[in-house]
Amino acid sequence: MAKKRELLRGAEIFCRALKDEGVKHLFGYPGGAVLHIYDELYKQDAVEHILVRHEQGATHAADGYARATGKPGVVLVTSGPGATNAVTGIATAYMDSIPLVVFTGQVPTQVIGNDAFQEVDAIGITRPCVKHNFLVKNVKDLAITIKKAFYIATTGRPGPVVVDIPKDITADTCEYDYPDTITLRSYRPVAKGNLWQMKKAAQLILSAKKPMIYTGGGVILSAASGELTEFTRLLGYPITNTLMGLGAFPATDKQFIGMLGMHGTYEANMGMHYCDVLIAIGARFDDRVTGDLEKFCPYAKIVQIDVDPASIAKNVPVDIPIVGDVKNVLTDLIDLLKNSNDKPDAKALKAWWQQVHDWAALDCLQFDRSSQVIKPQYVIEKLWELTQGDAYVTSDVGQHQMWAAQFYKFDKPRRWINSGGLGTMGFGLPAAMGVKLAFPDETVVCITGEASLVMCIQELSTCLQYETPIKIISLNNRYMGMVRQWQEFFYSGRYSNSYMEALPDFVKMAESYGHVGLRIEETSAVEGALKEALALEERTVLVDFVTDQTENVYPMIAAGKGQHEMHLSTDRELA
């Protein structure tokens, strides 16, 4: 006789499904439409609910959690403003292909469309910035919809999925049945690459005289860093990472020539421009990487590997496309290369490396290390030395983000947590909180600027409540730094509304939230302050570094220019 299934309310089904899915942390903020669910959360202890202070903080914290662990981040918010406050975080995850499952409350089904109190069309609003979304109309569909949401969010090219749950659905009852596995007829991601295409790619790769390996966040999402490292060392070719791909290949390895793109190294960008074979792995040819598409890689034949067929040749024509999971494709390519009778042209490769080293000799990341005024690059260099490159580092968006990418050398994947595609200020602090919840024994540092920090500063309260002792490194130049830099370069120094007046006393603010605050104004005090902050392992510490207001991020490729048309500094322009 078949075992009779339990009869549960929708709110109970929600909690049981999260437990069966293996969810450990749920980031959220309560409201009327989800109170049945919150009542059930109170009765259980399998899933820990993290009460943020703003719904945007919930999505960013879950996002940081997902980027660091590889597991989906899970969010619960109420209807109306709860859902709309979450949209920025949903879009942030969507642009960077991060697996989130976001549950939004909704008004009861019988009043949907009547402009009921706190009603918004969550499905319509989020449709452009999710991988998929669902409106649950019957409690019998709730469990299977949750299963579908986790499956879609985590397979193929990952991304956020929204599940909109009307309040009456959480009160209705049905038998609980949560499937172990699921298949969707209309959704079948390609896992294995086409063998014929891979054979052609292997032949082209081995024929290269001036090769470049260009990798993005897809390598990290596919957990393929080990395979990428083996592939790169097997060939002996130069490798560059995108902003999202940092850590996929060890930054201290001699084959790594730095990040590419708008603020990438001279050697990486010149290598891209002059290469004859480009191997693009888990990268989408973003505009901040390519510069002027008419000038992009003019001499190269291109191999592109990506799990998302829509990303293949979307921005740049490619010669050999391979659709498949990066980990699987690299595994197969490694086997093909090892078994091939052909080998890389050693003489040509030696000459190519000499050219790369000549470009690198220009030292495009140089800055004034003798300055009495604190240089932001110096702070990050010292942070890297003191943490031995082993910290989890989140960032907000702007100059500090670029300096962190340039000067903190990431040797491991999932250690660099930042908003790349959407460029979301306010991301860094809640994301660090999410990472710390996932890895309570690890050092977690948020590198931010004063303009970004104030956007989600309220999450300092969450850090106190849930004891997540993160280290916040604020590179405070009293400007929206990247806005000021562009205004200096392209708007004749008209600094329209980029100066941050009436800033708070960040030391007192940190202390008011129950944390430690430090203010550092001299270069000689930088190292000591970082050591002090890192030594306070059980406390959240905000270090407010007063940095040079005039410092700009170099190198830089101006909008509309090619990768070979770079500014190295104010007085060093190369073309």
C-alpha positions in Angstrom: 0.0 0.0 0.0 1.4 3.4 -1.0 2.3 5.7 1.9 -0.2 8.4 2.4 1.3 11.8 1.9 1.0 14.6 4.5 -1.6 17.3 4.1 0.2 20.6 4.5 -0.7 24.3 4.1 1.2 26.2 1.4 3.4 28.0 3.9 4.4 24.6 5.3 5.1 23.3 1.8 7.3 26.3 1.2 9.4 25.6 4.3 9.5 21.8 3.7 10.6 22.3 0.1 13.5 24.5 1.1 14.6 21.9 3.7 14.4 19.1 1.1 16.3 21.3 -1.4 19.1 21.6 1.2 18.8 25.4 1.7 20.6 26.5 4.9 20.2 30.3 4.7 17.2 32.4 3.6 17.7 36.1 3.2 14.5 38.2 3.6 12.2 40.8 5.0 8.6 40.1 6.2 5.4 41.8 5.1 1.7 41.1 5.1 1.6 38.9 1.9 4.2 36.5 3.3 3.2 36.3 7.0 1.8 32.8 6.8 5.3 31.7 5.6 7.1 33.7 8.3 4.9 32.0 10.9 6.0 28.6 9.6 9.6 29.7 9.5 9.3 30.5 13.3 8.3 26.9 13.9 11.2 25.2 12.2 15.0 25.2 12.6 16.3 23.6 9.4 16.5 26.9 7.4 18.0 29.9 9.1 16.3 33.2 8.1 18.6 36.2 7.9 16.6 39.4 8.5 18.2 42.1 6.4 17.3 45.8 6.7 16.3 46.4 3.1 15.2 43.9 0.4 18.0 45.0 -1.9 20.4 43.9 0.8 18.7 40.5 0.8 19.3 39.9 -2.9 22.9 41.1 -2.7 23.6 39.0 0.4 22.2 35.9 -1.3 24.1 36.8 -4.5 27.4 37.0 -2.5 26.5 33.7 -0.9 25.9 32.1 -4.3 29.1 33.4 -5.9 31.3 32.2 -3.1 29.7 28.8 -2.6 28.4 27.9 -6.1 25.0 27.1 -4.4 21.9 29.1 -5.2 21.1 32.1 -3.0 17.6 32.2 -1.7 15.5 35.3 -1.0 12.0 35.9 0.5 10.3 39.3 0.3 6.8 40.6 0.5 4.6 42.0 -2.3 4.6 45.5 -3.7 7.6 47.5 -2.5 9.2 44.3 -1.2 9.3 42.9 -4.7 10.3 46.2 -6.4 13.1 46.8 -3.8 14.5 43.4 -4.8 14.7 44.1 -8.6 18.1 45.8 -8.5 19.6 42.7 -6.9 17.8 40.4 -9.2 19.1 42.3 -12.2 22.6 42.3 -10.7 22.5 38.5 -10.5 21.0 38.2 -14.0 23.8 40.2 -15.7 26.5 38.0 -14.1 24.7 34.7 -14.4 24.4 34.0 -10.7 21.9 31.4 -9.4 19.2 33.0 -7.2 15.7 31.8 -6.3 13.7 34.8 -5.2 10.3 34.3 -3.6 8.0 37.3 -3.7 4.7 37.5 -1.9 1.6 38.5 -3.8 -1.9 39.7 -3.0 -4.6 37.0 -2.9 -5.5 35.6 -6.3 -9.0 36.9 -6.2 -7.8 40.5 -6.1 -4.9 40.3 -8.5 -5.4 43.0 -11.1 -7.6 45.1 -8.9 -4.8 47.5 -7.7 -5.0 45.9 -4.2 -2.9 47.2 -1.4 0.8 46.5 -2.0 0.1 44.9 -5.4 2.5 45.0 -8.3 2.9 42.8 -11.3 6.1 41.1 -10.1 6.1 38.8 -13.1 5.9 41.6 -15.6 8.4 43.8 -13.8 11.1 41.1 -13.4 10.6 39.3 -16.8 13.4 41.2 -18.5 16.0 40.5 -15.8 15.3 36.8 -14.8 16.1 33.5 -16.4 12.5 32.6 -15.7 9.7 33.4 -13.4 6.5 31.8 -12.1 3.1 32.9 -10.7 1.7 30.1 -8.5 -2.1 29.9 -9.0 -2.8 26.7 -7.2 -1.3 25.3 -4.0 -1.0 21.9 -5.7 1.6 23.5 -8.0 3.7 25.1 -5.3 6.1 22.2 -4.5 6.8 21.3 -8.2 7.2 25.0 -9.0 9.9 25.4 -6.3 11.7 22.4 -7.7 11.6 23.8 -11.2 12.9 27.2 -9.9 16.0 25.6 -8.3 16.6 23.4 -11.3 16.4 26.3 -13.8 18.5 28.7 -11.7 21.4 26.2 -11.3 21.7 24.4 -14.6 23.0 25.5 -18.0 23.9 29.2 -17.8 22.8 30.0 -14.2 20.6 32.9 -13.3 17.9 34.2 -11.1 14.4 32.8 -11.0 11.4 34.5 -9.4 8.5 32.7 -7.9 5.5 34.9 -7.1 3.2 33.4 -4.4 -0.2 34.9 -3.7 -1.1 35.0 0.0 -4.1 32.6 -0.2 -1.9 29.9 -1.8 0.2 29.9 1.4 -3.0 29.2 3.4 -4.5 26.6 1.1 -3.8 22.9 1.7 -2.8 19.9 -0.3 -0.7 16.7 -0.1 3.1 17.3 0.0 5.1 15.7 -2.8 8.5 17.1 -3.6 10.3 15.3 -6.4 13.9 14.2 -6.1 14.7 15.1 -9.8 12.9 16.9 -12.6 13.1 17.3 -16.3 11.5 20.0 -18.5 10.7 19.1 -22.1 11.3 22.7 -23.3 14.5 23.2 -21.3 17.5 20.9 -22.0 20.9 22.6 -21.6 23.7 21.2 -23.7 26.4 19.7 -21.5 28.8 18.1 -24.0 30.5 19.8 -26.8 30.3 18.7 -30.4 33.3 16.3 -31.0 33.8 17.5 -34.6 33.9 21.1 -33.6 36.3 20.3 -30.8 38.6 18.5 -33.2 38.7 21.5 -35.5 39.3 23.8 -32.5 42.2 21.6 -31.3 43.9 21.8 -34.8 43.5 25.6 -34.9 44.8 26.0 -31.4 47.9 24.0 -32.1 48.6 25.9 -35.3 48.7 29.3 -33.5 51.8 31.5 -33.8 50.5 34.3 -31.6 47.8 32.7 -29.4 45.8 34.2 -26.5 43.5 32.5 -24.0 40.7 34.8 -23.0 38.4 33.5 -20.1 35.4 34.9 -18.3 33.1 34.1 -15.4 31.7 31.0 -17.1 34.9 29.1 -16.1 34.2 29.8 -12.5 30.4 29.1 -12.7 31.3 25.7 -14.3 33.8 24.9 -11.6 36.4 24.4 -14.4 39.4 26.3 -12.9 41.3 23.0 -12.6 40.7 22.1 -16.2 41.5 25.6 -17.4 44.8 25.6 -15.5 45.8 22.2 -17.0 44.7 23.4 -20.5 46.8 26.6 -20.2 49.9 24.9 -18.8 49.7 22.1 -21.4 49.8 24.7 -24.2 52.1 27.3 -22.6 50.1 30.1 -24.0 49.5 33.6 -22.4 46.1 33.9 -20.6 44.0 36.8 -19.6 40.8 37.0 -17.5 37.9 39.3 -17.6 36.8 41.1 -14.5 34.3 38.3 -13.7 36.9 35.6 -14.5 39.6 36.7 -12.0 40.8 33.7 -10.0 39.8 31.1 -12.6 43.6 30.9 -13.3 46.2 31.8 -10.7 47.1 35.4 -10.9 50.6 34.8 -9.6 51.3 32.2 -12.4 53.9 33.4 -14.9 51.5 32.7 -17.8 48.9 35.1 -16.5 49.3 38.5 -18.0 46.6 40.4 -16.1 43.0 41.4 -16.6 42.0 42.7 -20.0 39.5 45.4 -21.1 38.9 49.1 -20.3 41.2 49.0 -17.3 43.1 45.9 -18.1 46.9 45.7 -18.5 48.7 46.9 -21.5 50.2 43.5 -22.3 46.8 41.8 -22.1 45.0 44.2 -24.4 47.9 44.4 -26.9 48.1 40.6 -26.8 44.4 40.4 -27.7 44.8 43.0 -30.5 47.7 41.2 -32.2 47.0 37.6 -31.6 46.3 35.2 -34.5 44.2 32.7 -32.6 41.9 33.7 -29.7 40.5 31.0 -27.5 37.5 32.5 -25.7 36.2 30.3 -22.8 33.1 31.2 -20.8 33.3 34.8 -21.8 30.7 36.9 -23.6 32.7 39.6 -25.4 31.4 42.4 -23.2 31.8 46.0 -24.5 34.1 46.8 -21.7 36.4 44.1 -23.0 36.1 44.6 -26.8 36.3 48.4 -27.1 35.4 49.4 -30.7 34.1 46.2 -32.3 35.4 47.3 -35.7 39.0 47.2 -34.3 38.6 44.1 -32.1 41.1 41.2 -32.7 41.6 42.1 -36.4 44.1 39.3 -37.0 42.6 36.5 -35.1 40.6 33.4 -35.8 38.3 32.8 -32.8 37.2 29.7 -30.9 34.4 30.4 -28.5 33.3 27.9 -25.8 30.1 28.7 -23.9 27.2 26.8 -22.4 24.7 29.4 -23.7 24.1 29.1 -27.4 22.7 32.7 -27.4 26.1 34.0 -26.3 27.9 32.4 -29.2 28.8 35.0 -31.8 26.3 37.4 -30.2 28.7 40.4 -30.3 31.7 39.1 -32.3 31.8 36.7 -35.2 33.6 33.4 -34.3 35.2 30.8 -36.5 34.7 27.7 -34.4 31.8 27.8 -32.0 31.4 25.1 -29.3 28.3 24.9 -27.2 28.7 23.0 -24.0 29.5 23.1 -20.3 33.0 24.6 -20.0 34.3 21.9 -17.7 33.2 19.1 -20.0 34.5 20.8 -23.2 37.9 21.6 -21.6 38.2 18.0 -20.4 37.6 16.7 -23.9 39.9 19.3 -25.5 42.7 18.4 -23.1 42.4 14.8 -24.2 42.5 15.8 -27.9 45.6 17.9 -27.4 47.4 15.2 -25.4 46.7 12.6 -28.1 47.5 14.9 -31.1 50.7 14.4 -33.0 50.9 18.1 -33.5 52.4 20.4 -30.9 52.6 24.2 -30.5 55.2 25.9 -32.6 58.0 26.4 -29.9 60.0 29.0 -31.9 56.9 31.1 -32.8 55.7 30.8 -29.2 59.0 32.0 -27.8 59.0 35.1 -30.0 55.4 35.8 -29.1 56.2 35.6 -25.4 59.1 38.0 -25.9 56.7 40.5 -27.4 54.3 40.0 -24.5 57.2 40.6 -22.0 58.2 43.7 -23.9 54.7 45.1 -23.5 54.8 44.1 -19.8 58.0 46.0 -19.3 56.2 49.2 -19.6 54.8 48.6 -16.1 51.3 49.9 -16.9 50.2 49.7 -13.2 52.9 51.9 -11.8 51.9 54.5 -9.2 53.7 56.8 -6.7 54.7 54.5 -3.8 56.5 57.4 -2.0 53.4 59.6 -1.8 52.6 61.0 1.7 48.9 61.2 0.6 47.4 57.7 0.7 47.3 56.1 -2.7 44.4 53.6 -3.0 46.5 51.1 -4.9 48.9 51.0 -2.0 46.1 50.1 0.4 45.1 47.1 -1.8 48.7 45.9 -2.3 49.2 45.9 1.4 45.9 44.1 2.0 47.0 41.4 -0.5 50.3 41.0 1.3 48.8 40.7 4.7 46.0 38.3 3.7 48.5 36.3 1.6 46.0 36.6 -1.3 43.6 34.2 0.5 40.7 36.4 1.6 37.3 36.5 0.1 37.0 40.0 -1.4 33.8 41.8 -2.3 33.6 45.2 -3.9 31.2 47.9 -4.9 31.5 49.6 -8.2 33.8 52.4 -9.3 37.5 53.2 -9.1 38.1 51.1 -6.0 36.6 48.0 -7.9 39.1 48.4 -10.7 42.1 48.9 -8.3 41.0 45.8 -6.4 40.9 43.8 -9.6 44.3 45.2 -10.7 46.2 44.9 -7.4 44.7 42.0 -5.4 46.1 38.9 -7.0 43.4 36.1 -7.0 44.9 32.6 -7.2 41.6 30.8 -6.4 38.1 30.9 -7.9 35.1 32.3 -6.1 37.3 34.7 -4.0 36.5 37.8 -6.0 32.8 38.8 -5.5 31.7 41.9 -7.4 28.9 43.3 -9.7 30.4 43.2 -13.2 27.6 43.4 -15.7 25.1 45.7 -14.0 27.7 47.7 -12.0 25.6 48.0 -8.8 26.8 50.5 -6.1 25.8 49.2 -2.7 26.6 45.5 -3.6 29.8 45.1 -1.6 28.6 45.3 2.1 25.6 42.9 1.9 27.5 40.6 -0.4 30.3 40.3 2.1 27.8 39.5 4.8 26.4 36.7 2.7 29.9 35.3 2.1 30.7 35.4 5.8 27.6 33.5 6.6 28.7 30.8 4.2 32.3 30.8 5.4 32.3 32.0 9.0 36.0 31.0 9.6 37.4 32.8 6.5 38.6 36.3 6.2 36.0 38.4 4.2 36.9 41.9 3.1 34.7 44.5 1.4 36.6 47.0 -0.7 34.4 50.0 -1.2 34.2 53.7 -1.7 32.3 56.2 0.4 29.7 56.8 -2.3 28.9 53.1 -2.6 29.1 52.4 1.1 26.3 54.6 2.1 23.9 53.0 -0.3 23.4 49.8 1.8 25.0 51.1 5.0 21.9 49.8 7.0 23.2 46.3 6.6 25.8 47.0 9.3 22.8 46.3 11.6 22.4 42.8 10.1 26.1 42.2 10.5 25.8 42.9 14.2 22.7 40.7 14.7 24.1 37.7 12.9 27.7 38.1 14.0 29.4 38.4 10.6 32.7 40.0 11.4 33.7 41.4 8.0 36.4 44.0 7.3 35.3 47.1 5.3 38.0 48.9 3.5 36.7 52.3 2.4 38.9 54.2 -0.1 37.4 57.6 0.7 38.3 60.2 -1.9 35.2 62.3 -1.2 34.1 61.9 -4.8 32.1 59.5 -6.9 35.5 58.6 -8.2 34.8 57.0 -11.5 32.3 59.7 -12.4 34.8 62.4 -11.5 37.5 60.6 -13.6 35.2 60.6 -16.7 34.2 64.2 -16.0 37.9 65.1 -16.0 38.7 63.2 -19.2 35.6 63.9 -21.3 33.8 66.9 -19.8 36.7 69.4 -19.4 36.8 69.0 -15.6 33.2 70.0 -15.0 32.5 68.0 -11.9 28.8 68.1 -12.0 27.4 66.6 -8.8 30.2 64.1 -8.3 31.6 65.6 -5.2 30.3 63.9 -2.0 29.5 66.7 0.4 28.1 66.2 3.9 29.5 62.7 4.4 29.0 61.1 7.8 31.8 60.4 10.2 32.3 56.8 9.3 34.1 56.0 12.5 31.2 57.2 14.6 28.7 55.5 12.3 30.5 52.1 12.6 30.6 52.5 16.4 26.9 53.5 16.5 26.1 50.1 14.9 28.2 48.3 17.5 31.3 47.9 15.3 34.9 49.2 15.3 35.7 52.3 13.2 39.2 53.5 12.2 40.1 56.6 10.2 43.5 56.7 8.5 45.0 59.8 6.9 48.7 59.0 6.4 50.5 56.4 4.3 52.7 55.4 7.2 49.6 54.2 9.1 48.1 52.1 6.4 49.8 48.8 7.2 49.3 49.1 10.9 45.6 49.8 10.5 45.1 46.8 8.2 46.9 44.5 10.7 44.7 45.8 13.5 41.5 45.3 11.5 42.5 41.8 10.5 43.5 40.9 14.1 40.0 41.8 15.4 38.7 38.5 14.1 35.4 38.6 16.1 34.5 42.2 15.1 33.3 44.0 12.0 35.8 46.7 11.4 35.3 49.7 9.1 38.6 51.4 8.1 38.1 54.8 6.5 41.2 55.5 4.4 41.4 59.1 3.3 42.9 58.8 -0.1 44.2 61.0 -2.9 41.3 62.8 -4.6 43.1 63.2 -7.9 44.1 59.6 -8.5 42.7 58.0 -11.6 42.5 54.4 -12.8 45.1 53.5 -15.5 45.4 52.0 -18.0 42.2 53.1 -19.6 40.6 52.6 -23.0 38.3 55.5 -23.8 34.8 54.7 -25.2 34.9 54.1 -28.9 38.6 53.2 -29.0 40.3 49.9 -29.8 42.2 47.7 -27.3 45.5 48.9 -28.7 44.5 52.6 -28.1 45.3 53.0 -24.4 46.1 55.7 -21.9 48.7 54.5 -19.5 48.7 57.6 -17.4 48.2 61.4 -17.8 51.6 61.7 -19.5 51.9 58.3 -21.1 49.5 57.7 -24.0 50.3 54.9 -26.3 48.6 54.0 -29.6 
